[in-house]
C-alpha cells in the first residue's frame, strides 16, 4: 500500500539523515582531535627548546641554529657573528640576596638582550648566567660592535627589587674578533 511505502521511505530517509549526521560529527571530532594533538606537539616542541625562566631559546635550539648558520656561512658566505655573554658577579648577588633576586636579574637581562638584537638574530640562555647571541645577515662588522655597545648601554639602568638596586655587568667574547669563542663553540656545542 501507499502508506506503507511512504512509511518505509520516510524511515529510510530518517536513517540516512541520522547516519550522515553521525558520520559528519565523527569527521569533525577526528579533525578537532588531530588539531589538538598537533597543537600539543607544537607546545611540547616549544617547551623542549625554551628556557623556562627567561623564555629565551635554550642551549639545544641555539646549537641547532648555530650549526645551520655555520653551514650557510660556509656554503653561501652569509655573515655570521657570535657573542658569548656571561653576567659578572651573578653568583655573589644570587647568594647574598637569594634566588628571587637572581631570577629577576636573569629575566631582566634576557629582556634587555632581546631588545638590543634585531628581529632575525637569536638570543639564547645556555644555562646559569651564560647567554649567547647569534647575529646573522649584517653588512659590516661595525654593526655587530654597535649591537654589543647597545647591550652594554642597556645595563646602565639598575634592576630594582623592592628597595634594592642591583647592577648588571657583563663579559662579552665575540667572533669575529675573538677566535677563541668560535673554537669553544665548535668544540663545546657542536662536538666536531
trRosetta pair geometry for C-beta under 8 A, 3 or more apart (Angstrom, degrees):
i j d omega theta_ij theta_ji phi_ij phi_ji
1 4 4.8 90 61 9 84 105
1 5 7.0 -153 94 -5 42 89
2 5 5.8 -56 -148 39 31 111
2 6 6.2 31 154 -19 66 108
3 6 5.6 -54 -145 38 30 112
3 7 6.1 34 153 -22 65 107
4 7 5.5 -52 -145 36 30 114
4 8 6.4 30 154 -17 64 105
5 8 5.8 -53 -146 38 30 109
5 9 6.2 31 153 -19 64 109
6 9 5.6 -55 -144 39 30 113
6 10 6.2 30 155 -19 65 106
7 10 5.9 -52 -144 37 28 109
7 11 6.2 29 154 -19 62 108
8 11 5.6 -54 -145 38 30 113
8 12 6.2 31 154 -20 64 106
9 12 5.7 -53 -145 36 29 111
9 13 6.3 29 154 -18 63 106
10 13 5.7 -54 -146 38 31 111
10 14 6.2 34 153 -21 65 107
11 14 5.7 -53 -147 36 30 113
11 15 6.4 29 154 -17 64 105
12 15 5.8 -53 -146 37 30 110
12 16 6.2 32 153 -19 64 108
13 16 5.6 -55 -146 38 30 113
13 17 6.2 32 155 -20 65 106
14 17 5.7 -53 -146 36 29 111
14 18 6.2 29 155 -18 64 108
15 18 5.7 -55 -146 39 30 112
15 19 6.2 31 154 -20 65 107
16 19 5.7 -54 -145 37 29 111
16 20 6.3 31 154 -20 63 106
17 20 5.7 -54 -149 35 30 113
17 21 6.5 31 152 -19 64 104
18 21 5.8 -53 -150 35 31 112
18 22 6.4 31 153 -17 65 106
19 22 5.7 -54 -146 38 31 111
19 23 6.2 31 155 -18 65 108
20 23 5.8 -55 -144 39 29 111
20 24 6.2 30 155 -20 64 107
21 24 5.7 -55 -146 37 29 111
21 25 6.3 27 156 -16 64 107
22 25 5.9 -57 -147 39 28 109
22 26 6.3 31 153 -21 63 107
23 26 5.6 -54 -148 35 30 113
23 27 6.5 31 154 -19 64 104
24 27 5.8 -54 -149 35 31 110
24 28 6.3 29 153 -16 65 107
25 28 5.6 -54 -145 39 33 111
25 29 6.1 34 155 -20 66 107
26 29 5.7 -53 -144 37 29 111
26 30 6.3 30 155 -19 64 106
27 30 5.8 -54 -147 36 29 110
27 31 6.4 30 153 -20 64 106
28 31 5.7 -55 -148 36 31 112
28 32 6.3 30 154 -17 66 106
29 32 5.8 -53 -145 38 31 110
29 33 6.2 32 154 -20 65 108
30 33 5.7 -54 -145 38 30 113
30 34 6.3 33 154 -21 64 106
31 34 5.7 -54 -149 35 29 112
31 35 6.4 28 153 -18 64 106
32 35 5.7 -56 -148 37 31 111
32 36 6.2 29 155 -17 66 107
33 36 5.8 -54 -144 39 29 110
33 37 6.2 31 154 -19 64 108
34 37 5.7 -56 -147 38 29 112
34 38 6.2 31 153 -20 64 106
35 38 5.6 -53 -146 36 30 112
35 39 6.3 31 153 -19 64 105
36 39 5.6 -53 -147 37 31 112
36 40 6.4 36 151 -21 64 103
37 40 5.6 -51 -149 34 32 113
37 41 6.5 35 151 -20 64 103
38 41 5.6 -52 -151 34 33 114
38 42 6.5 34 150 -18 65 103
39 42 5.6 -51 -149 36 34 112
39 43 6.3 36 151 -19 66 105
40 43 5.6 -54 -148 37 32 112
40 44 6.3 33 153 -19 66 104
41 44 5.7 -52 -147 36 31 111
41 45 6.3 35 152 -21 64 105
42 45 5.5 -52 -148 35 32 115
42 46 6.4 32 153 -19 65 104
43 46 5.7 -53 -148 36 32 112
43 47 6.4 33 153 -19 65 105
44 47 5.6 -53 -146 37 32 112
44 48 6.3 33 154 -22 65 106
45 48 5.8 -57 -150 34 29 112
45 49 6.6 -3 160 5 63 113
46 49 6.4 -80 -149 50 28 92
46 50 5.6 11 164 -14 71 127
47 50 6.1 -67 -125 41 24 104
47 52 8.0 28 -152 -83 79 89
48 60 7.0 -59 148 79 82 154
49 57 5.9 -23 155 -143 90 81
49 58 5.9 -156 -172 33 39 95
49 60 5.7 -112 -115 84 72 108
49 61 3.9 86 -168 -56 108 118
50 55 6.3 -16 -175 -153 114 40
50 56 7.2 157 -153 85 69 26
50 57 6.4 -63 -103 -108 55 38
50 58 6.1 116 176 -21 4 97
50 61 7.6 30 -64 -9 46 145
51 54 4.8 14 96 45 124 94
51 55 6.7 -46 73 11 80 12
51 56 5.1 7 32 61 120 75
51 57 7.2 47 -7 108 90 14
51 58 4.7 138 -58 -83 75 85
51 124 7.7 133 -22 -168 121 63
51 125 4.2 10 -49 57 166 125
53 103 6.0 -124 -156 -144 123 94
53 106 5.9 13 132 109 131 134
53 107 6.6 -117 155 -69 86 88
53 125 7.5 -90 65 103 100 173
54 106 5.9 -101 -71 144 109 96
54 107 5.7 -170 -110 -105 68 56
54 110 3.8 165 -159 -78 120 165
54 125 5.0 121 38 -33 144 145
55 110 7.0 129 50 143 81 146
56 110 5.2 -133 -36 -149 121 119
56 113 7.8 6 -94 81 142 130
56 114 7.3 -150 -96 -64 101 111
56 123 5.5 -81 -139 111 125 90
56 124 5.5 162 148 -130 113 32
56 125 4.6 115 70 -11 126 93
56 131 7.5 3 112 -133 168 105
57 61 3.9 -104 -169 85 113 135
57 62 5.7 141 118 -53 114 77
57 65 7.4 43 141 -8 163 139
57 122 6.3 -24 33 -172 143 106
57 123 7.4 142 32 88 93 49
57 124 4.4 -53 83 -107 92 93
57 125 7.7 163 80 24 45 66
58 61 5.8 95 53 18 61 97
58 62 6.9 -114 112 -4 32 99
58 124 6.6 89 -170 -166 5 100
58 125 6.3 -35 -114 71 55 80
58 126 7.7 109 -174 -115 56 27
59 62 5.5 -59 -143 41 29 115
59 63 6.1 34 158 -25 66 105
59 124 6.9 128 -82 155 35 125
59 125 7.8 -67 -45 102 70 52
59 126 4.8 75 -88 -143 96 61
59 127 6.2 -4 -45 -33 128 97
59 189 7.4 -145 -173 -125 94 104
60 63 5.9 -53 -151 31 26 111
60 64 6.7 23 152 -15 60 105
61 64 5.7 -54 -150 36 35 111
61 65 6.2 32 154 -16 68 108
61 124 6.6 -167 82 -116 94 127
62 65 5.8 -58 -146 41 30 109
62 66 6.1 31 155 -21 66 108
62 122 6.8 164 -115 135 74 128
62 124 3.6 165 -75 117 124 177
62 126 6.6 -71 48 -88 160 80
62 132 5.6 97 -161 66 144 129
62 134 6.9 169 -151 -27 82 124
62 189 7.5 -80 109 -148 98 144
63 66 5.7 -55 -145 36 28 112
63 67 6.4 31 155 -20 63 105
63 189 4.8 -160 -112 177 98 108
63 190 6.7 169 -159 -80 95 61
64 67 5.8 -54 -152 34 30 112
64 68 6.5 26 152 -15 64 107
65 68 5.7 -56 -149 39 33 111
65 69 6.1 31 154 -19 67 108
65 122 5.3 32 141 1 162 175
65 124 7.8 177 42 -48 135 138
65 134 5.7 174 123 47 119 168
66 69 5.7 -54 -143 38 30 110
66 70 6.2 31 157 -19 65 106
66 82 7.0 46 -125 -104 111 130
66 134 6.0 -138 -85 -100 75 136
66 185 6.4 -132 -177 179 149 123
66 189 6.4 32 69 116 152 146
66 190 7.0 -119 106 -66 117 108
67 70 5.9 -56 -147 37 27 110
67 71 6.4 29 154 -20 62 107
67 190 6.0 140 -86 -116 94 110
68 71 5.7 -55 -149 35 30 113
68 72 6.4 28 154 -15 65 105
69 72 5.8 -54 -147 39 32 109
69 73 6.2 38 151 -24 64 106
69 78 7.3 -111 -161 93 70 127
69 80 5.1 131 159 -122 110 128
69 134 5.9 -173 -17 -177 164 126
69 136 5.7 -121 -129 -89 120 121
70 73 5.4 -51 -146 34 32 117
70 74 6.4 28 156 -15 65 105
70 80 6.9 151 -86 159 49 173
70 190 7.8 -20 23 -88 159 154
71 74 6.0 -58 -150 38 29 106
71 75 6.0 18 157 -11 66 114
72 75 5.8 -60 -135 46 30 105
72 76 5.5 -28 -175 34 70 109
72 78 4.5 -2 133 22 106 135
72 80 7.7 134 79 -60 95 125
73 76 7.5 -64 -107 58 11 69
73 77 6.8 31 -165 -134 47 17
73 78 5.2 -91 -87 62 55 79
73 79 7.6 46 -114 -141 96 4
73 80 4.5 -56 -81 -4 133 136
78 136 6.5 7 152 -162 121 96
78 137 6.6 -33 -169 -76 104 62
79 136 6.9 139 89 -161 71 46
79 137 6.2 134 60 -94 98 11
79 138 5.1 -106 113 54 142 68
79 139 7.3 -159 -4 -86 161 14
80 134 7.6 -28 -159 -169 89 84
80 135 7.3 136 -163 81 41 61
80 136 5.9 -6 -106 -107 68 71
81 134 7.9 154 83 -161 52 40
81 135 4.2 -15 64 64 98 111
81 136 7.9 -159 29 -68 67 35
81 138 6.8 -7 2 22 120 134
81 141 7.5 128 -78 -132 133 72
81 144 4.3 4 61 -113 179 143
81 174 6.3 9 179 -177 102 108
81 175 6.5 180 -153 91 58 56
81 176 6.4 -76 -113 11 88 68
82 132 6.7 -17 -171 -170 91 106
82 133 7.3 158 -158 82 44 56
82 134 5.9 -10 -108 -108 76 64
82 135 7.3 -162 -74 23 29 79
82 174 6.6 170 88 -152 50 61
82 175 4.8 10 50 49 95 100
82 181 6.2 -168 97 130 108 122
82 182 6.5 126 45 -87 132 76
82 185 6.0 -1 138 -61 165 160
83 132 6.6 158 84 -159 57 55
83 133 4.3 4 52 51 107 101
83 135 7.0 49 -8 -13 101 113
83 144 7.8 171 -52 -173 111 103
83 147 7.8 -144 -25 107 149 116
83 148 6.5 175 -109 -90 145 100
83 172 5.6 -25 -165 -159 108 102
83 173 7.3 149 -158 78 55 44
83 174 4.5 -20 -102 -100 74 95
83 181 7.9 -22 -133 176 26 163
84 130 7.4 -19 -173 -165 88 96
84 131 7.9 150 -165 85 44 49
84 132 5.6 -21 -107 -105 56 84
84 172 7.2 143 73 -157 54 48
84 173 4.5 -9 56 60 107 96
84 174 7.3 -166 20 -77 67 45
84 181 5.1 -163 0 -141 122 120
84 184 7.2 -6 -57 85 160 137
84 185 7.6 -150 -63 -65 118 100
85 113 7.2 180 66 -111 170 131
85 130 7.2 143 82 -161 57 48
85 131 4.2 -24 69 71 109 95
85 132 6.6 -179 18 -85 85 29
85 133 6.6 53 -19 -10 122 98
85 151 7.7 -99 -110 163 139 150
85 170 5.9 -23 -161 -165 95 116
85 171 7.4 151 -155 78 45 54
85 172 5.7 -10 -102 -103 72 75
86 129 6.3 75 -162 113 62 92
86 130 5.5 -13 -102 -106 79 72
86 131 7.6 -176 -74 28 35 70
86 170 7.1 138 71 -159 44 64
86 171 4.6 -16 62 59 98 103
87 90 4.2 75 101 -57 115 122
87 105 7.0 107 -163 147 160 121
87 106 7.8 -108 -20 -93 156 68
87 109 6.3 -77 -83 -93 124 167
87 129 4.0 -92 39 177 108 120
87 131 7.9 65 -32 1 88 107
87 168 6.4 -68 -140 -152 104 90
87 169 7.4 109 -164 73 61 48
87 170 6.1 -43 -109 -101 47 69
88 169 4.1 -35 48 90 125 98
88 170 6.2 -131 -6 -70 94 15
88 171 5.9 107 -63 -26 95 90
89 92 5.3 -43 -169 41 80 113
89 93 6.1 83 134 -23 85 101
89 169 6.7 49 24 46 107 107
90 93 5.8 -64 -154 39 33 110
90 94 6.0 31 154 -19 71 111
90 102 6.8 84 178 -135 89 95
90 105 6.7 180 -132 112 92 147
90 128 7.7 126 102 160 146 90
90 129 3.9 150 42 -87 173 162
91 94 5.6 -56 -142 40 30 112
91 95 6.0 27 160 -17 67 109
91 129 7.6 -117 -45 -3 70 140
92 95 5.7 -57 -140 41 30 109
92 96 5.8 23 163 -16 67 113
93 96 6.0 -59 -138 42 25 105
93 97 5.8 -22 179 24 65 114
93 101 6.1 -127 157 126 92 120
93 102 6.4 141 106 -86 92 76
93 105 6.5 69 116 -37 144 158
93 166 6.1 85 -150 -147 135 122
94 97 7.2 -69 -120 55 14 78
94 98 7.4 -64 -171 115 49 13
94 99 6.4 34 -162 -98 91 48
94 101 6.8 -170 -107 83 43 93
94 102 3.5 40 -108 -79 95 132
94 105 7.9 -105 -69 34 84 135
96 101 7.9 -50 81 68 75 153
97 100 7.6 -98 135 68 88 79
97 101 3.6 15 111 9 120 163
97 102 7.5 157 78 -35 94 72
97 161 7.1 96 169 86 141 152
97 164 6.6 99 -128 -152 142 171
97 166 7.3 -102 22 -85 167 127
98 101 5.4 102 64 10 69 98
98 102 7.2 -130 112 0 40 93
99 102 5.2 -55 -143 42 41 114
99 103 5.9 43 157 -22 72 103
100 103 5.9 -52 -144 37 28 110
100 104 6.4 32 153 -21 61 106
100 161 7.4 135 121 -154 97 134
101 104 5.6 -54 -149 35 31 114
101 105 6.5 33 152 -20 64 104
101 161 5.3 -56 -113 -52 85 178
101 164 7.1 -32 -117 93 124 155
101 166 6.4 145 -172 -64 107 153
102 105 5.7 -53 -151 34 32 112
102 106 6.4 29 153 -17 65 106
103 106 5.7 -55 -148 37 33 111
103 107 6.3 29 156 -15 67 106
104 107 5.9 -57 -146 39 29 107
104 108 6.0 26 157 -17 66 111
104 159 6.2 150 133 159 104 131
104 161 5.6 131 78 -86 167 116
104 166 7.6 114 96 40 115 147
105 108 5.8 -59 -143 40 27 109
105 109 6.1 26 159 -18 65 108
105 159 5.7 167 -101 55 66 166
105 166 6.0 -88 -84 123 108 144
105 168 6.5 154 -156 -88 100 102
106 109 5.9 -53 -143 37 27 109
106 110 6.3 32 155 -23 61 106
106 125 7.4 57 -175 -123 109 139
106 129 6.8 -120 -95 -108 98 69
107 110 5.6 -53 -150 33 30 115
107 111 6.6 30 154 -18 64 104
108 111 5.8 -53 -151 34 32 110
108 112 6.5 28 153 -15 65 107
108 159 4.7 141 75 -113 173 127
108 168 7.4 -151 102 -50 114 140
109 112 5.7 -58 -148 40 33 109
109 113 6.1 38 153 -24 68 106
109 131 7.2 -152 131 -27 119 151
109 155 7.8 20 -116 -102 86 98
109 168 5.9 160 -87 -133 103 150
110 113 5.7 -54 -146 34 28 113
110 114 6.5 28 156 -18 63 105
110 123 7.1 140 -155 135 70 132
110 125 6.6 -33 -99 -60 116 116
110 131 7.4 -174 -96 -106 71 140
111 114 5.9 -55 -150 36 30 110
111 115 6.5 30 153 -20 63 107
112 115 5.6 -55 -149 35 33 113
112 116 6.5 29 155 -19 65 108
112 151 7.1 110 137 -144 98 67
112 154 4.3 155 -171 143 115 133
112 155 6.9 117 142 -72 160 63
112 168 7.9 166 40 67 157 163
113 116 6.0 -63 -153 35 30 108
113 117 6.7 21 156 -17 66 109
113 123 4.7 134 130 -142 114 144
113 131 6.3 -100 -102 157 167 156
113 133 6.7 -147 -174 -76 110 116
113 151 6.4 30 -114 -129 62 112
114 117 6.1 -62 -149 35 32 106
114 123 5.2 -119 -81 29 66 151
115 154 6.7 148 78 -123 118 150
116 147 5.9 114 152 -165 98 74
116 150 4.5 160 -143 111 104 111
116 151 4.5 119 149 -77 173 74
116 154 5.7 -112 -61 -18 120 147
117 121 3.9 -125 -176 79 114 131
117 122 7.6 -131 172 27 157 11
117 123 5.5 -162 -4 -45 152 105
117 133 6.0 -160 -87 -148 127 120
117 135 7.2 -139 -137 -96 99 88
117 147 6.5 48 -102 -154 56 124
118 121 4.9 97 53 -7 74 107
118 135 7.7 85 28 -139 103 85
118 147 7.7 -78 -18 -100 87 125
120 136 6.1 -88 128 69 104 105
120 137 6.1 6 97 35 138 138
121 133 6.3 12 164 -176 120 94
121 134 6.3 173 -167 85 71 57
121 135 4.9 -9 -122 -109 118 59
121 136 6.4 172 -101 22 61 74
121 147 7.7 142 -87 -139 170 153
122 133 6.9 161 86 -156 53 49
122 134 4.2 4 54 49 104 106
122 136 7.9 40 0 -5 93 109
123 131 6.7 -6 -173 -180 86 116
123 132 7.6 164 -154 87 44 48
123 133 5.3 -15 -102 -104 68 81
124 131 6.6 159 85 -161 48 68
124 132 5.0 -11 60 59 99 91
124 133 7.6 175 20 -82 72 35
124 134 7.4 33 -2 -7 113 102
125 130 7.4 111 -167 86 59 56
125 131 5.4 -40 -106 -104 54 81
126 130 4.3 -53 63 109 112 104
126 131 6.3 -179 4 -104 87 20
126 132 5.6 71 -45 -13 114 105
127 130 5.7 7 62 51 64 108
133 147 7.5 -163 136 142 152 132
135 138 6.1 11 150 -25 107 124
135 143 7.9 177 165 115 133 99
135 144 5.5 142 95 -112 157 94
135 147 6.3 174 -104 44 145 167
138 141 7.5 104 109 -91 129 26
138 143 4.0 -168 -164 81 125 140
138 144 6.0 178 52 -49 172 82
139 143 6.3 101 44 -26 69 142
140 143 5.6 119 67 -11 64 96
141 144 5.6 -45 -166 29 54 113
141 145 6.7 54 140 -17 73 101
141 176 6.4 -59 -124 62 126 120
141 177 7.8 131 -174 -44 129 108
142 145 5.3 -51 -150 38 43 115
142 146 6.3 49 150 -24 69 100
143 146 5.7 -50 -151 32 32 114
143 147 6.8 35 149 -20 62 101
144 147 5.7 -49 -154 31 36 112
144 148 6.6 35 149 -16 65 103
144 174 6.8 151 156 174 124 145
144 176 7.9 117 62 44 163 79
145 148 5.6 -53 -150 37 35 112
145 149 6.3 36 151 -19 66 105
146 149 5.6 -52 -145 38 33 112
146 150 6.3 37 153 -22 65 103
147 150 5.7 -51 -148 35 31 113
147 151 6.4 34 151 -21 63 105
148 151 5.6 -53 -151 34 32 114
148 152 6.5 30 153 -16 65 104
148 172 5.8 132 -145 155 115 167
148 174 6.7 -76 -79 -48 139 152
149 152 5.7 -54 -147 38 33 109
149 153 6.2 34 153 -19 66 107
150 153 5.6 -56 -147 39 30 113
150 154 6.3 36 152 -28 64 104
151 154 5.7 -51 -151 27 31 114
151 155 7.1 31 151 -23 60 102
151 170 7.1 -71 136 72 108 166
151 172 7.6 112 89 -80 137 141
152 155 5.9 -55 -160 25 36 114
152 170 6.6 -135 -102 53 73 122
152 172 7.8 -85 -64 -16 104 137
153 156 6.0 -24 -171 -13 47 114
154 157 7.4 -48 179 26 47 98
155 167 7.7 78 163 -178 90 72
155 168 4.4 -112 -150 89 103 104
155 169 6.5 122 152 -98 144 37
155 170 6.1 -150 -64 -9 163 114
158 165 4.0 31 139 -176 156 96
158 166 6.0 143 -173 64 94 36
158 167 5.1 -56 -111 -82 90 67
158 168 7.8 157 -131 1 46 75
159 165 7.4 138 67 -162 42 51
159 166 4.5 -30 65 68 96 97
159 167 7.6 179 18 -82 79 20
159 168 6.4 70 -17 -34 112 103
160 164 7.0 148 -157 82 49 58
160 165 5.9 -23 -99 -103 68 64
160 166 7.7 -177 -81 20 18 78
161 164 4.5 -15 67 63 88 111
161 166 6.1 30 4 -10 112 117
173 178 4.7 -127 -169 111 79 155
173 180 6.8 -71 -170 80 134 98
173 181 4.3 162 132 -74 110 122
173 184 7.9 43 110 30 147 144
174 177 5.5 25 87 58 95 111
174 178 5.4 101 59 26 45 111
174 181 6.3 -63 -148 26 4 161
175 178 5.9 -95 -71 68 61 68
175 179 6.3 84 -117 -108 102 37
175 181 4.7 -145 -35 76 102 109
175 182 4.0 102 -113 -47 164 100
175 185 7.4 -102 11 6 145 135
176 179 7.4 3 -143 -74 60 72
178 181 4.9 60 105 -6 103 109
179 182 5.7 -50 -159 35 54 108
179 183 6.4 55 145 -19 74 102
180 183 5.5 -56 -152 39 37 114
180 184 6.2 41 149 -22 68 105
181 184 5.4 -54 -150 36 35 114
181 185 6.2 36 151 -21 68 104
182 185 5.4 -48 -144 36 35 114
182 186 6.2 33 156 -17 66 105
183 186 5.9 -56 -146 39 28 107
183 187 6.0 15 160 -8 65 113
184 187 6.1 -62 -138 46 25 100
184 188 5.2 -2 174 3 67 123
185 188 6.5 -59 -117 50 17 94
185 189 5.3 -25 -167 24 59 121
185 190 6.8 45 143 -8 69 105
186 189 7.3 -40 -87 51 9 83
186 190 5.1 -41 -146 43 47 123
186 192 5.2 -43 178 33 94 122
187 190 7.6 16 -19 50 10 81
187 191 7.7 50 -172 -97 33 30
187 192 7.2 -81 -88 51 42 79
